[in-house]
Amino acid sequence: MSFQAYLDTIEKKTGKSPDDFYRMAEEKGLMDGPLLKPAVKADQIVSWLKAEFGLGHGHSMAIYALLSGKKKPGD
């Protein structure tokens, strides 16, 4: 499955686009400019997304990769 396919599935499940996840992470104080703050760890993002959106580990890690700059939409 491509990274973009993960993002598409997440959007179908949650109704949230990648930009929405960036905005929500900013509102939660998790971002430092365009990337996650260095102190923010994957498990913190995974816990948030599992609790708030019911995402599984793999889909939550895709959002972590997006927010941390490891991947981008279209990959």
PDB file of N, CA, C and O in Angstrom:
ATOM      1  N   MET A   1       0.849  -1.172   0.000  1.00  0.00           N
ATOM      2  CA  MET A   1       0.000   0.000   0.000  1.00  0.00           C
ATOM      3  C   MET A   1       0.901   1.244   0.000  1.00  0.00           C
ATOM      4  O   MET A   1       1.849   1.336   0.779  1.00  0.00           O
ATOM      5  N   SER A   2       0.593   2.180  -0.871  1.00  0.00           N
ATOM      6  CA  SER A   2       1.374   3.411  -0.921  1.00  0.00           C
ATOM      7  C   SER A   2       1.021   4.314   0.260  1.00  0.00           C
ATOM      8  O   SER A   2      -0.025   4.163   0.892  1.00  0.00           O
ATOM      9  N   PHE A   3       1.910   5.242   0.534  1.00  0.00           N
ATOM     10  CA  PHE A   3       1.648   6.193   1.610  1.00  0.00           C
ATOM     11  C   PHE A   3       0.382   6.988   1.307  1.00  0.00           C
ATOM     12  O   PHE A   3      -0.431   7.223   2.201  1.00  0.00           O
ATOM     13  N   GLN A   4       0.211   7.400   0.058  1.00  0.00           N
ATOM     14  CA  GLN A   4      -0.993   8.159  -0.304  1.00  0.00           C
ATOM     15  C   GLN A   4      -2.251   7.336  -0.064  1.00  0.00           C
ATOM     16  O   GLN A   4      -3.278   7.885   0.335  1.00  0.00           O
ATOM     17  N   ALA A   5      -2.187   6.035  -0.298  1.00  0.00           N
ATOM     18  CA  ALA A   5      -3.341   5.170  -0.046  1.00  0.00           C
ATOM     19  C   ALA A   5      -3.695   5.178   1.443  1.00  0.00           C
ATOM     20  O   ALA A   5      -4.873   5.180   1.802  1.00  0.00           O
ATOM     21  N   TYR A   6      -2.674   5.183   2.313  1.00  0.00           N
ATOM     22  CA  TYR A   6      -2.935   5.297   3.753  1.00  0.00           C
ATOM     23  C   TYR A   6      -3.670   6.598   4.045  1.00  0.00           C
ATOM     24  O   TYR A   6      -4.667   6.602   4.768  1.00  0.00           O
ATOM     25  N   LEU A   7      -3.177   7.715   3.480  1.00  0.00           N
ATOM     26  CA  LEU A   7      -3.814   9.007   3.731  1.00  0.00           C
ATOM     27  C   LEU A   7      -5.251   9.034   3.218  1.00  0.00           C
ATOM     28  O   LEU A   7      -6.135   9.594   3.867  1.00  0.00           O
ATOM     29  N   ASP A   8      -5.482   8.433   2.060  1.00  0.00           N
ATOM     30  CA  ASP A   8      -6.840   8.380   1.506  1.00  0.00           C
ATOM     31  C   ASP A   8      -7.775   7.596   2.422  1.00  0.00           C
ATOM     32  O   ASP A   8      -8.911   8.010   2.657  1.00  0.00           O
ATOM     33  N   THR A   9      -7.301   6.471   2.935  1.00  0.00           N
ATOM     34  CA  THR A   9      -8.103   5.647   3.843  1.00  0.00           C
ATOM     35  C   THR A   9      -8.396   6.401   5.138  1.00  0.00           C
ATOM     36  O   THR A   9      -9.512   6.349   5.655  1.00  0.00           O
ATOM     37  N   ILE A  10      -7.394   7.097   5.656  1.00  0.00           N
ATOM     38  CA  ILE A  10      -7.572   7.878   6.882  1.00  0.00           C
ATOM     39  C   ILE A  10      -8.619   8.961   6.668  1.00  0.00           C
ATOM     40  O   ILE A  10      -9.475   9.183   7.524  1.00  0.00           O
ATOM     41  N   GLU A  11      -8.552   9.635   5.524  1.00  0.00           N
ATOM     42  CA  GLU A  11      -9.529  10.699   5.253  1.00  0.00           C
ATOM     43  C   GLU A  11     -10.939  10.134   5.128  1.00  0.00           C
ATOM     44  O   GLU A  11     -11.894  10.743   5.608  1.00  0.00           O
ATOM     45  N   LYS A  12     -11.077   8.982   4.492  1.00  0.00           N
ATOM     46  CA  LYS A  12     -12.398   8.349   4.384  1.00  0.00           C
ATOM     47  C   LYS A  12     -12.942   7.992   5.758  1.00  0.00           C
ATOM     48  O   LYS A  12     -14.130   8.174   6.026  1.00  0.00           O
ATOM     49  N   LYS A  13     -12.076   7.485   6.629  1.00  0.00           N
ATOM     50  CA  LYS A  13     -12.515   7.047   7.961  1.00  0.00           C
ATOM     51  C   LYS A  13     -12.831   8.220   8.883  1.00  0.00           C
ATOM     52  O   LYS A  13     -13.807   8.182   9.632  1.00  0.00           O
ATOM     53  N   THR A  14     -11.999   9.266   8.826  1.00  0.00           N
ATOM     54  CA  THR A  14     -12.107  10.357   9.802  1.00  0.00           C
ATOM     55  C   THR A  14     -12.762  11.620   9.261  1.00  0.00           C
ATOM     56  O   THR A  14     -13.246  12.455  10.025  1.00  0.00           O
ATOM     57  N   GLY A  15     -12.774  11.756   7.924  1.00  0.00           N
ATOM     58  CA  GLY A  15     -13.247  12.997   7.325  1.00  0.00           C
ATOM     59  C   GLY A  15     -12.214  14.113   7.421  1.00  0.00           C
ATOM     60  O   GLY A  15     -12.526  15.273   7.150  1.00  0.00           O
ATOM     61  N   LYS A  16     -10.988  13.770   7.805  1.00  0.00           N
ATOM     62  CA  LYS A  16      -9.922  14.758   8.007  1.00  0.00           C
ATOM     63  C   LYS A  16      -8.832  14.585   6.949  1.00  0.00           C
ATOM     64  O   LYS A  16      -8.369  13.476   6.681  1.00  0.00           O
ATOM     65  N   SER A  17      -8.438  15.708   6.361  1.00  0.00           N
ATOM     66  CA  SER A  17      -7.370  15.711   5.358  1.00  0.00           C
ATOM     67  C   SER A  17      -6.014  15.851   6.060  1.00  0.00           C
ATOM     68  O   SER A  17      -5.960  16.132   7.258  1.00  0.00           O
ATOM     69  N   PRO A  18      -4.924  15.656   5.315  1.00  0.00           N
ATOM     70  CA  PRO A  18      -3.605  15.908   5.914  1.00  0.00           C
ATOM     71  C   PRO A  18      -3.498  17.320   6.504  1.00  0.00           C
ATOM     72  O   PRO A  18      -2.941  17.498   7.588  1.00  0.00           O
ATOM     73  N   ASP A  19      -4.026  18.312   5.801  1.00  0.00           N
ATOM     74  CA  ASP A  19      -3.990  19.686   6.327  1.00  0.00           C
ATOM     75  C   ASP A  19      -4.737  19.803   7.650  1.00  0.00           C
ATOM     76  O   ASP A  19      -4.325  20.554   8.534  1.00  0.00           O
ATOM     77  N   ASP A  20      -5.829  19.063   7.787  1.00  0.00           N
ATOM     78  CA  ASP A  20      -6.582  19.075   9.052  1.00  0.00           C
ATOM     79  C   ASP A  20      -5.725  18.526  10.192  1.00  0.00           C
ATOM     80  O   ASP A  20      -5.740  19.063  11.300  1.00  0.00           O
ATOM     81  N   PHE A  21      -4.981  17.458   9.918  1.00  0.00           N
ATOM     82  CA  PHE A  21      -4.131  16.881  10.959  1.00  0.00           C
ATOM     83  C   PHE A  21      -3.002  17.830  11.342  1.00  0.00           C
ATOM     84  O   PHE A  21      -2.647  17.930  12.517  1.00  0.00           O
ATOM     85  N   TYR A  22      -2.436  18.529  10.356  1.00  0.00           N
ATOM     86  CA  TYR A  22      -1.433  19.562  10.673  1.00  0.00           C
ATOM     87  C   TYR A  22      -2.037  20.619  11.594  1.00  0.00           C
ATOM     88  O   TYR A  22      -1.442  20.990  12.606  1.00  0.00           O
ATOM     89  N   ARG A  23      -3.229  21.101  11.229  1.00  0.00           N
ATOM     90  CA  ARG A  23      -3.883  22.156  12.007  1.00  0.00           C
ATOM     91  C   ARG A  23      -4.191  21.687  13.432  1.00  0.00           C
ATOM     92  O   ARG A  23      -3.948  22.420  14.390  1.00  0.00           O
ATOM     93  N   MET A  24      -4.718  20.481  13.575  1.00  0.00           N
ATOM     94  CA  MET A  24      -5.039  19.957  14.905  1.00  0.00           C
ATOM     95  C   MET A  24      -3.774  19.784  15.745  1.00  0.00           C
ATOM     96  O   MET A  24      -3.774  20.073  16.942  1.00  0.00           O
ATOM     97  N   ALA A  25      -2.694  19.311  15.114  1.00  0.00           N
ATOM     98  CA  ALA A  25      -1.431  19.151  15.841  1.00  0.00           C
ATOM     99  C   ALA A  25      -0.902  20.512  16.290  1.00  0.00           C
ATOM    100  O   ALA A  25      -0.363  20.637  17.390  1.00  0.00           O
ATOM    101  N   GLU A  26      -1.055  21.524  15.450  1.00  0.00           N
ATOM    102  CA  GLU A  26      -0.652  22.882  15.838  1.00  0.00           C
ATOM    103  C   GLU A  26      -1.471  23.360  17.033  1.00  0.00           C
ATOM    104  O   GLU A  26      -0.927  23.918  17.986  1.00  0.00           O
ATOM    105  N   GLU A  27      -2.783  23.136  16.976  1.00  0.00           N
ATOM    106  CA  GLU A  27      -3.668  23.554  18.067  1.00  0.00           C
ATOM    107  C   GLU A  27      -3.314  22.861  19.378  1.00  0.00           C
ATOM    108  O   GLU A  27      -3.489  23.433  20.454  1.00  0.00           O
ATOM    109  N   LYS A  28      -2.818  21.639  19.289  1.00  0.00           N
ATOM    110  CA  LYS A  28      -2.422  20.891  20.488  1.00  0.00           C
ATOM    111  C   LYS A  28      -1.024  21.264  20.962  1.00  0.00           C
ATOM    112  O   LYS A  28      -0.554  20.748  21.976  1.00  0.00           O
ATOM    113  N   GLY A  29      -0.351  22.164  20.229  1.00  0.00           N
ATOM    114  CA  GLY A  29       0.988  22.592  20.622  1.00  0.00           C
ATOM    115  C   GLY A  29       2.077  21.583  20.306  1.00  0.00           C
ATOM    116  O   GLY A  29       3.140  21.591  20.928  1.00  0.00           O
ATOM    117  N   LEU A  30       1.813  20.713  19.336  1.00  0.00           N
ATOM    118  CA  LEU A  30       2.759  19.655  19.006  1.00  0.00           C
ATOM    119  C   LEU A  30       3.752  20.045  17.915  1.00  0.00           C
ATOM    120  O   LEU A  30       4.758  19.365  17.710  1.00  0.00           O
ATOM    121  N   MET A  31       3.466  21.134  17.220  1.00  0.00           N
ATOM    122  CA  MET A  31       4.265  21.510  16.060  1.00  0.00           C
ATOM    123  C   MET A  31       5.255  22.626  16.380  1.00  0.00           C
ATOM    124  O   MET A  31       5.019  23.473  17.242  1.00  0.00           O
ATOM    125  N   ASP A  32       6.364  22.592  15.658  1.00  0.00           N
ATOM    126  CA  ASP A  32       7.366  23.649  15.693  1.00  0.00           C
ATOM    127  C   ASP A  32       7.555  24.056  14.238  1.00  0.00           C
ATOM    128  O   ASP A  32       8.397  23.495  13.538  1.00  0.00           O
ATOM    129  N   GLY A  33       6.780  25.025  13.786  1.00  0.00           N
ATOM    130  CA  GLY A  33       6.762  25.364  12.370  1.00  0.00           C
ATOM    131  C   GLY A  33       6.085  24.253  11.592  1.00  0.00           C
ATOM    132  O   GLY A  33       5.004  23.804  11.972  1.00  0.00           O
ATOM    133  N   PRO A  34       6.707  23.795  10.498  1.00  0.00           N
ATOM    134  CA  PRO A  34       6.068  22.770   9.662  1.00  0.00           C
ATOM    135  C   PRO A  34       6.261  21.337  10.150  1.00  0.00           C
ATOM    136  O   PRO A  34       5.731  20.403   9.549  1.00  0.00           O
ATOM    137  N   LEU A  35       7.018  21.154  11.237  1.00  0.00           N
ATOM    138  CA  LEU A  35       7.317  19.801  11.729  1.00  0.00           C
ATOM    139  C   LEU A  35       6.964  19.659  13.198  1.00  0.00           C
ATOM    140  O   LEU A  35       6.820  20.643  13.923  1.00  0.00           O
ATOM    141  N   LEU A  36       6.829  18.403  13.621  1.00  0.00           N
ATOM    142  CA  LEU A  36       6.614  18.133  15.037  1.00  0.00           C
ATOM    143  C   LEU A  36       7.781  18.650  15.861  1.00  0.00           C
ATOM    144  O   LEU A  36       8.920  18.668  15.395  1.00  0.00           O
ATOM    145  N   LYS A  37       7.499  19.066  17.075  1.00  0.00           N
ATOM    146  CA  LYS A  37       8.564  19.442  18.003  1.00  0.00           C
ATOM    147  C   LYS A  37       9.431  18.207  18.253  1.00  0.00           C
ATOM    148  O   LYS A  37       8.912  17.092  18.289  1.00  0.00           O
ATOM    149  N   PRO A  38      10.726  18.386  18.424  1.00  0.00           N
ATOM    150  CA  PRO A  38      11.621  17.235  18.629  1.00  0.00           C
ATOM    151  C   PRO A  38      11.223  16.347  19.824  1.00  0.00           C
ATOM    152  O   PRO A  38      11.473  15.141  19.805  1.00  0.00           O
ATOM    153  N   ALA A  39      10.620  16.925  20.837  1.00  0.00           N
ATOM    154  CA  ALA A  39      10.252  16.152  22.026  1.00  0.00           C
ATOM    155  C   ALA A  39       9.004  15.291  21.814  1.00  0.00           C
ATOM    156  O   ALA A  39       8.723  14.414  22.630  1.00  0.00           O
ATOM    157  N   VAL A  40       8.259  15.522  20.746  1.00  0.00           N
ATOM    158  CA  VAL A  40       7.034  14.760  20.485  1.00  0.00           C
ATOM    159  C   VAL A  40       7.424  13.421  19.870  1.00  0.00           C
ATOM    160  O   VAL A  40       8.070  13.367  18.823  1.00  0.00           O
ATOM    161  N   LYS A  41       7.031  12.366  20.524  1.00  0.00           N
ATOM    162  CA  LYS A  41       7.370  11.014  20.088  1.00  0.00           C
ATOM    163  C   LYS A  41       6.189  10.352  19.389  1.00  0.00           C
ATOM    164  O   LYS A  41       5.040  10.766  19.547  1.00  0.00           O
ATOM    165  N   ALA A  42       6.488   9.338  18.630  1.00  0.00           N
ATOM    166  CA  ALA A  42       5.470   8.629  17.857  1.00  0.00           C
ATOM    167  C   ALA A  42       4.340   8.109  18.739  1.00  0.00           C
ATOM    168  O   ALA A  42       3.172   8.192  18.361  1.00  0.00           O
ATOM    169  N   ASP A  43       4.681   7.574  19.914  1.00  0.00           N
ATOM    170  CA  ASP A  43       3.635   6.990  20.762  1.00  0.00           C
ATOM    171  C   ASP A  43       2.625   8.042  21.227  1.00  0.00           C
ATOM    172  O   ASP A  43       1.462   7.717  21.466  1.00  0.00           O
ATOM    173  N   GLN A  44       3.055   9.287  21.355  1.00  0.00           N
ATOM    174  CA  GLN A  44       2.135  10.359  21.735  1.00  0.00           C
ATOM    175  C   GLN A  44       1.120  10.614  20.606  1.00  0.00           C
ATOM    176  O   GLN A  44      -0.069  10.798  20.864  1.00  0.00           O
ATOM    177  N   ILE A  45       1.595  10.621  19.376  1.00  0.00           N
ATOM    178  CA  ILE A  45       0.714  10.814  18.228  1.00  0.00           C
ATOM    179  C   ILE A  45      -0.217   9.614  18.070  1.00  0.00           C
ATOM    180  O   ILE A  45      -1.415   9.778  17.839  1.00  0.00           O
ATOM    181  N   VAL A  46       0.330   8.423  18.194  1.00  0.00           N
ATOM    182  CA  VAL A  46      -0.473   7.203  18.065  1.00  0.00           C
ATOM    183  C   VAL A  46      -1.575   7.179  19.120  1.00  0.00           C
ATOM    184  O   VAL A  46      -2.723   6.871  18.798  1.00  0.00           O
ATOM    185  N   SER A  47      -1.255   7.491  20.354  1.00  0.00           N
ATOM    186  CA  SER A  47      -2.262   7.497  21.431  1.00  0.00           C
ATOM    187  C   SER A  47      -3.363   8.500  21.147  1.00  0.00           C
ATOM    188  O   SER A  47      -4.543   8.192  21.316  1.00  0.00           O
ATOM    189  N   TRP A  48      -2.991   9.699  20.716  1.00  0.00           N
ATOM    190  CA  TRP A  48      -3.967  10.740  20.390  1.00  0.00           C
ATOM    191  C   TRP A  48      -4.916  10.273  19.282  1.00  0.00           C
ATOM    192  O   TRP A  48      -6.135  10.390  19.412  1.00  0.00           O
ATOM    193  N   LEU A  49      -4.348   9.742  18.193  1.00  0.00           N
ATOM    194  CA  LEU A  49      -5.175   9.375  17.048  1.00  0.00           C
ATOM    195  C   LEU A  49      -6.032   8.138  17.314  1.00  0.00           C
ATOM    196  O   LEU A  49      -7.146   8.032  16.801  1.00  0.00           O
ATOM    197  N   LYS A  50      -5.521   7.212  18.108  1.00  0.00           N
ATOM    198  CA  LYS A  50      -6.332   6.051  18.489  1.00  0.00           C
ATOM    199  C   LYS A  50      -7.509   6.500  19.341  1.00  0.00           C
ATOM    200  O   LYS A  50      -8.638   6.060  19.124  1.00  0.00           O
ATOM    201  N   ALA A  51      -7.249   7.376  20.314  1.00  0.00           N
ATOM    202  CA  ALA A  51      -8.303   7.820  21.231  1.00  0.00           C
ATOM    203  C   ALA A  51      -9.339   8.702  20.538  1.00  0.00           C
ATOM    204  O   ALA A  51     -10.541   8.516  20.727  1.00  0.00           O
ATOM    205  N   GLU A  52      -8.882   9.646  19.749  1.00  0.00           N
ATOM    206  CA  GLU A  52      -9.803  10.625  19.165  1.00  0.00           C
ATOM    207  C   GLU A  52     -10.489  10.145  17.894  1.00  0.00           C
ATOM    208  O   GLU A  52     -11.633  10.515  17.630  1.00  0.00           O
ATOM    209  N   PHE A  53      -9.796   9.319  17.099  1.00  0.00           N
ATOM    210  CA  PHE A  53     -10.335   8.942  15.800  1.00  0.00           C
ATOM    211  C   PHE A  53     -10.484   7.439  15.594  1.00  0.00           C
ATOM    212  O   PHE A  53     -11.013   7.008  14.569  1.00  0.00           O
ATOM    213  N   GLY A  54     -10.028   6.640  16.546  1.00  0.00           N
ATOM    214  CA  GLY A  54     -10.130   5.196  16.410  1.00  0.00           C
ATOM    215  C   GLY A  54      -9.209   4.624  15.342  1.00  0.00           C
ATOM    216  O   GLY A  54      -9.458   3.537  14.820  1.00  0.00           O
ATOM    217  N   LEU A  55      -8.141   5.356  15.015  1.00  0.00           N
ATOM    218  CA  LEU A  55      -7.198   4.845  14.023  1.00  0.00           C
ATOM    219  C   LEU A  55      -6.346   3.736  14.624  1.00  0.00           C
ATOM    220  O   LEU A  55      -6.047   3.742  15.818  1.00  0.00           O
ATOM    221  N   GLY A  56      -5.965   2.797  13.789  1.00  0.00           N
ATOM    222  CA  GLY A  56      -5.067   1.743  14.214  1.00  0.00           C
ATOM    223  C   GLY A  56      -3.625   2.234  14.235  1.00  0.00           C
ATOM    224  O   GLY A  56      -3.336   3.380  13.891  1.00  0.00           O
ATOM    225  N   HIS A  57      -2.739   1.353  14.642  1.00  0.00           N
ATOM    226  CA  HIS A  57      -1.336   1.723  14.782  1.00  0.00           C
ATOM    227  C   HIS A  57      -0.716   2.155  13.441  1.00  0.00           C
ATOM    228  O   HIS A  57      -0.031   3.176  13.379  1.00  0.00           O
ATOM    229  N   GLY A  58      -0.951   1.393  12.388  1.00  0.00           N
ATOM    230  CA  GLY A  58      -0.351   1.700  11.094  1.00  0.00           C
ATOM    231  C   GLY A  58      -0.802   3.036  10.532  1.00  0.00           C
ATOM    232  O   GLY A  58       0.010   3.813  10.028  1.00  0.00           O
ATOM    233  N   HIS A  59      -2.096   3.301  10.620  1.00  0.00           N
ATOM    234  CA  HIS A  59      -2.607   4.575  10.109  1.00  0.00           C
ATOM    235  C   HIS A  59      -2.145   5.742  10.985  1.00  0.00           C
ATOM    236  O   HIS A  59      -1.867   6.830  10.480  1.00  0.00           O
ATOM    237  N   SER A  60      -2.066   5.516  12.269  1.00  0.00           N
ATOM    238  CA  SER A  60      -1.548   6.559  13.165  1.00  0.00           C
ATOM    239  C   SER A  60      -0.085   6.856  12.867  1.00  0.00           C
ATOM    240  O   SER A  60       0.335   8.013  12.899  1.00  0.00           O
ATOM    241  N   MET A  61       0.689   5.824  12.578  1.00  0.00           N
ATOM    242  CA  MET A  61       2.097   6.023  12.240  1.00  0.00           C
ATOM    243  C   MET A  61       2.243   6.763  10.908  1.00  0.00           C
ATOM    244  O   MET A  61       3.216   7.489  10.707  1.00  0.00           O
ATOM    245  N   ALA A  62       1.293   6.584  10.009  1.00  0.00           N
ATOM    246  CA  ALA A  62       1.321   7.338   8.751  1.00  0.00           C
ATOM    247  C   ALA A  62       1.160   8.828   9.034  1.00  0.00           C
ATOM    248  O   ALA A  62       1.842   9.648   8.420  1.00  0.00           O
ATOM    249  N   ILE A  63       0.273   9.187   9.947  1.00  0.00           N
ATOM    250  CA  ILE A  63       0.105  10.593  10.306  1.00  0.00           C
ATOM    251  C   ILE A  63       1.357  11.104  11.020  1.00  0.00           C
ATOM    252  O   ILE A  63       1.769  12.244  10.804  1.00  0.00           O
ATOM    253  N   TYR A  64       1.957  10.282  11.857  1.00  0.00           N
ATOM    254  CA  TYR A  64       3.215  10.672  12.494  1.00  0.00           C
ATOM    255  C   TYR A  64       4.280  10.947  11.429  1.00  0.00           C
ATOM    256  O   TYR A  64       4.995  11.946  11.515  1.00  0.00           O
ATOM    257  N   ALA A  65       4.390  10.076  10.431  1.00  0.00           N
ATOM    258  CA  ALA A  65       5.366  10.269   9.352  1.00  0.00           C
ATOM    259  C   ALA A  65       5.086  11.562   8.601  1.00  0.00           C
ATOM    260  O   ALA A  65       6.017  12.267   8.213  1.00  0.00           O
ATOM    261  N   LEU A  66       3.828  11.877   8.394  1.00  0.00           N
ATOM    262  CA  LEU A  66       3.433  13.116   7.734  1.00  0.00           C
ATOM    263  C   LEU A  66       3.848  14.330   8.563  1.00  0.00           C
ATOM    264  O   LEU A  66       4.496  15.247   8.057  1.00  0.00           O
ATOM    265  N   LEU A  67       3.470  14.325   9.833  1.00  0.00           N
ATOM    266  CA  LEU A  67       3.734  15.472  10.704  1.00  0.00           C
ATOM    267  C   LEU A  67       5.216  15.665  10.987  1.00  0.00           C
ATOM    268  O   LEU A  67       5.666  16.789  11.211  1.00  0.00           O
ATOM    269  N   SER A  68       5.972  14.581  10.979  1.00  0.00           N
ATOM    270  CA  SER A  68       7.405  14.674  11.267  1.00  0.00           C
ATOM    271  C   SER A  68       8.234  14.964  10.019  1.00  0.00           C
ATOM    272  O   SER A  68       9.447  15.151  10.109  1.00  0.00           O
ATOM    273  N   GLY A  69       7.585  15.001   8.856  1.00  0.00           N
ATOM    274  CA  GLY A  69       8.288  15.315   7.617  1.00  0.00           C
ATOM    275  C   GLY A  69       8.977  14.136   6.957  1.00  0.00           C
ATOM    276  O   GLY A  69       9.695  14.311   5.973  1.00  0.00           O
ATOM    277  N   LYS A  70       8.769  12.939   7.485  1.00  0.00           N
ATOM    278  CA  LYS A  70       9.392  11.755   6.909  1.00  0.00           C
ATOM    279  C   LYS A  70       8.732  11.383   5.571  1.00  0.00           C
ATOM    280  O   LYS A  70       9.379  10.818   4.690  1.00  0.00           O
ATOM    281  N   LYS A  71       7.460  11.700   5.433  1.00  0.00           N
ATOM    282  CA  LYS A  71       6.679  11.436   4.224  1.00  0.00           C
ATOM    283  C   LYS A  71       5.842  12.670   3.919  1.00  0.00           C
ATOM    284  O   LYS A  71       5.626  13.531   4.772  1.00  0.00           O
ATOM    285  N   LYS A  72       5.372  12.728   2.657  1.00  0.00           N
ATOM    286  CA  LYS A  72       4.498  13.827   2.271  1.00  0.00           C
ATOM    287  C   LYS A  72       3.364  13.263   1.414  1.00  0.00           C
ATOM    288  O   LYS A  72       3.501  12.187   0.832  1.00  0.00           O
ATOM    289  N   PRO A  73       2.238  13.990   1.337  1.00  0.00           N
ATOM    290  CA  PRO A  73       1.160  13.514   0.480  1.00  0.00           C
ATOM    291  C   PRO A  73       1.680  13.247  -0.944  1.00  0.00           C
ATOM    292  O   PRO A  73       2.483  14.009  -1.483  1.00  0.00           O
ATOM    293  N   GLY A  74       1.211  12.174  -1.518  1.00  0.00           N
ATOM    294  CA  GLY A  74       1.643  11.796  -2.861  1.00  0.00           C
ATOM    295  C   GLY A  74       2.732  10.745  -2.865  1.00  0.00           C
ATOM    296  O   GLY A  74       2.986  10.134  -3.903  1.00  0.00           O
ATOM    297  N   ASP A  75       3.393  10.511  -1.720  1.00  0.00           N
ATOM    298  CA  ASP A  75       4.440   9.482  -1.642  1.00  0.00           C
ATOM    299  C   ASP A  75       3.832   8.102  -1.757  1.00  0.00           C
ATOM    300  O   ASP A  75       4.552   7.105  -1.714  1.00  0.00           O
TER     301      ASP A  75
END
